[in-house]
Amino acid sequence: MTAPSGWFARLSAEVAPHRWLVAALAAVSLTWASWLAGASTALPAHLVAALGWAALAVIDARTHRLPDAITYPMTIAVVGLLAVAAAVTGEFGAFGRSLLAGLALTGGYGLVWLIAPAGGVGFGDVKLAASVGLITGWAGWTAVAVVALAPWLLAGIPAAVLLLTGRAGRGTHLALGPYMIAGAALAVTWSALGLT
């Protein structure tokens, strides 16, 4: 009983300073995930990811941190829920693709983090890449390809504006997590709409 209450205390401490913004974004994210997954067996995994991503996007944008109290349990829950979805529907190919995509994105971000530690990718981004890969992998390889590029393109726009207006320099870091999450949402939405 001690471990869950310790985890819940850490989770509460991370979310509490941002609770109203997290709640607002979570409402939008859960609505989006419900539309995206519909009545499919993958809906619970999408809801868990949407809720976790809402909290992580707000916290990272405000503090430049992606707390383990959210990333680890969310990723474990998403893997478990996608495994259940695959077992119920027989979509083992989608589950395997999801796992491979999670590993590929985590490895890719991990490589960037190792090669260029001051290059804007933090270890929290590496951990977030797992859930991003899992959810986009379930949608398909095209969605994974989109999410591999989209965060960098999305982050480049505000970075360019900040540089051009003199409000940031070459050493200024942007929180990458919100752009990874936005890229994942964009990728799976395009896939659901048949645009990818």
MOBEL-V863459 format. One record per pair of residues at least 12 apart in sequence whose C-alpha atoms are under 6 Angstrom apart, sorted by the first residue. I is the first residue (numbers start at 1). J is the second residue. Records with the same first field share a line. If there is no record, write none. Layout:
BEGIN
I->J + J
END
This chain:
BEGIN
11->69
22->55
25->54
26->51 + 54
29->50
30->47 + 50
33->46 + 47
41->85
42->85
45->78 + 81
57->178
60->175
61->175
64->175
66->124
75->131
94->138
97->137
98->134 + 137 + 138
99->134
101->133 + 137
102->130 + 133 + 134
105->129 + 133
106->126 + 129 + 130
109->126
110->126
120->173
125->177
136->188
143->187 + 188
146->187
147->183 + 184 + 187
150->183
151->179 + 180 + 183
END
